[in-house]
């Protein structure tokens, strides 16, 4: 009995000593020298949620609906407060929509693993001893590369040169992926099982998506997923992150130029948000590719404070690729004062690749992260700028054609004020490169119109409330807004004690240049009831109509222009003078005089009054 009790005590103390070797996230406590080498801090400052909040989060995850706006807003609120480590796996599973992805896919994870074990057995390698088999895989790959044929020891081997190279590359990266974490460290059973799980997940993804295969950085992402999810769930989470365009699809493409494109997009962000820092780093010879690509491919797992890393991952699961740029910009912004003090590349790059603990800690990085905004439309704008500046990009001409088409659709009344557009509405050649602001605005307008589903939307003039949908305009009565002169005149009439009446003047709608109709308008003009309305003289009427016709001709369309106390007119579709702007130059004066006579006769026509109580602003 004493021996059994003593053995139990010894086993309990051994477990406590083993658990004391690791922190709450599973990273081993190392000596100061080793800690500096691995760059890992164990001082965590993430907030602890109350039991009530944890219960609310569990209820939210139990009835989770990824398409619900309420669920997304609530989960964002909890991410701001801080996700408990015990519930982080469930939150990621819901945000990535793993269950639906697994149900809709034809890929079978277990069948894939059984197919992979055949080549491993043929090579004499076990998935539970993959680290010790690196030498065997290297020798086999060298023999295959030299002979271009399988070894003679096996008549019909079930492995290929590509599979041997894939096994070897993944085995090499297993040694580099979190060597201080308990699930991958040493020869313990837990570490051996963790290495085998990581190997199987990476092999399965390479088989699932052979177009992408395997690349460095995937092992870090898959290892973090295995820390919070089961093996098969981690595989489908990795698939969602690397396959969906919302997340990291463009970073892990087989074409490495797409990854470099994202680095250039980050340079555009840095250039416009931190111009002084960008100029300083550029003069020192620091390339964004040297520090941004490691951040993106490992998804910031190199940061020393693991609670900050998981908080950044929570935001990436919620927002996708914009959160990746958001985190990178936040780190650069926090390091800006120190970077401006340095003057050479040799001192800047180590600071960027090994972010200090006082910058990466939760209480510093995460609040700054939530104050940094990066939207999806900004990414599209910056990507368009990068593609415009690239002279060898095959999509450059396509983007320029889209810019020309969007500018012809959007610009309807401001062409004469835009220096980049001619009077005919066509884009002219600019001096030098295209203006940066112009390109950003065009890209943003294309993005907004594509989001709204509107193709031929054009800005309306003030007082016009028509809405276009697929080339049609809804006809409804509107009222022009009262100007200050009209309001002042009405107040003077009320102070005189006169009752105010309104005179509705209906204006006919004229066809647009492309055949689309403009909405009708009603102008309400006030006058005292029971008194004689003093008409203007013919001279003032002709002067007013002449100025209005000139404005119509300058605009090139029958757009109504409001004046303080006179009604706004549009050309009648039945009147021959409605096409004055389309007349030859030698006949325009005759058409203009016909228009003046017609409008002056309309203006002198008496219209019955209506009491203001019966009138209603529409």
RAQUI-V733640 format. One record per backbone hydrogen bond with DSSP energy under -1.0 kcal/mol. CO is the residue of the C=O (numbers start at 1). NH is the residue of the N-H. If there is no record, write none. Layout:
CO & NH
CO & NH
This chain:
1 & 5
2 & 6
3 & 7
4 & 8
5 & 9
6 & 10
7 & 11
8 & 12
9 & 13
10 & 14
11 & 15
12 & 16
13 & 17
14 & 18
15 & 19
16 & 20
19 & 22
21 & 29
23 & 26
26 & 182
27 & 23
31 & 35
32 & 36
33 & 37
34 & 38
35 & 39
35 & 40
50 & 54
51 & 55
52 & 56
53 & 57
54 & 58
55 & 59
56 & 60
57 & 61
58 & 62
59 & 63
65 & 68
68 & 72
69 & 73
70 & 74
71 & 75
72 & 76
73 & 77
74 & 78
75 & 79
76 & 80
77 & 81
78 & 82
84 & 87
87 & 91
88 & 92
89 & 93
90 & 94
91 & 95
92 & 96
93 & 98
97 & 101
98 & 102
99 & 103
100 & 104
108 & 112
109 & 113
110 & 114
111 & 115
112 & 116
113 & 117
116 & 120
117 & 121
118 & 122
119 & 123
120 & 125
126 & 129
133 & 137
134 & 138
135 & 139
136 & 140
137 & 141
138 & 142
139 & 143
140 & 144
141 & 145
142 & 146
143 & 147
144 & 148
151 & 154
160 & 164
161 & 165
162 & 166
163 & 167
164 & 168
165 & 169
166 & 170
167 & 171
168 & 172
169 & 173
170 & 174
173 & 177
178 & 181
180 & 28
181 & 184
181 & 185
188 & 192
189 & 193
190 & 194
191 & 195
192 & 196
193 & 197
194 & 198
195 & 199
196 & 200
197 & 201
198 & 202
199 & 203
200 & 204
201 & 205
202 & 206
203 & 207
204 & 208
205 & 209
209 & 212
209 & 213
215 & 218
217 & 221
218 & 222
219 & 223
220 & 224
221 & 225
222 & 226
223 & 227
225 & 228
225 & 229
230 & 234
231 & 235
232 & 236
233 & 237
234 & 238
235 & 239
236 & 240
237 & 241
238 & 242
239 & 243
240 & 244
241 & 248
244 & 247
244 & 249
246 & 321
248 & 252
255 & 258
256 & 260
257 & 261
258 & 262
259 & 263
260 & 264
261 & 265
262 & 266
263 & 267
264 & 268
265 & 269
266 & 270
267 & 271
268 & 272
269 & 273
270 & 274
274 & 278
275 & 279
276 & 280
277 & 281
278 & 282
279 & 283
280 & 284
281 & 286
287 & 290
288 & 292
291 & 295
292 & 296
293 & 297
294 & 298
295 & 300
300 & 303
304 & 41
305 & 309
306 & 310
307 & 311
308 & 312
309 & 313
310 & 314
311 & 315
312 & 316
313 & 317
314 & 318
315 & 319
316 & 320
320 & 323
321 & 325
322 & 326
323 & 327
324 & 328
325 & 329
326 & 330
327 & 331
328 & 332
329 & 333
330 & 334
331 & 335
335 & 339
336 & 340
344 & 348
345 & 349
348 & 352
349 & 353
350 & 354
356 & 360
357 & 361
361 & 364
361 & 365
362 & 366
364 & 368
365 & 369
366 & 370
375 & 379
376 & 380
377 & 381
378 & 382
379 & 383
380 & 384
381 & 385
382 & 386
383 & 387
384 & 388
385 & 389
386 & 390
393 & 396
395 & 399
396 & 400
397 & 401
398 & 402
399 & 403
400 & 404
401 & 405
402 & 406
403 & 407
404 & 408
405 & 409
406 & 410
407 & 411
418 & 421
420 & 428
422 & 425
426 & 422
435 & 439
436 & 440
437 & 441
438 & 442
439 & 443
440 & 444
441 & 445
442 & 446
443 & 447
444 & 448
445 & 449
446 & 450
447 & 451
448 & 452
449 & 453
449 & 454
461 & 464
467 & 474
469 & 472
472 & 469
478 & 522
483 & 487
484 & 488
485 & 489
486 & 490
487 & 491
488 & 492
489 & 493
490 & 494
491 & 495
492 & 496
493 & 498
494 & 497
499 & 529
500 & 612
501 & 527
502 & 610
505 & 523
512 & 515
516 & 512
521 & 507
523 & 505
525 & 503
527 & 501
528 & 531
537 & 541
538 & 542
539 & 543
540 & 544
541 & 545
542 & 546
543 & 547
544 & 548
545 & 549
546 & 550
547 & 551
548 & 552
549 & 553
550 & 554
551 & 555
552 & 556
557 & 559
575 & 578
580 & 583
584 & 587
587 & 591
588 & 592
589 & 593
590 & 594
591 & 595
592 & 596
593 & 597
594 & 598
595 & 599
596 & 600
597 & 601
598 & 602
599 & 603
600 & 604
610 & 502
611 & 615
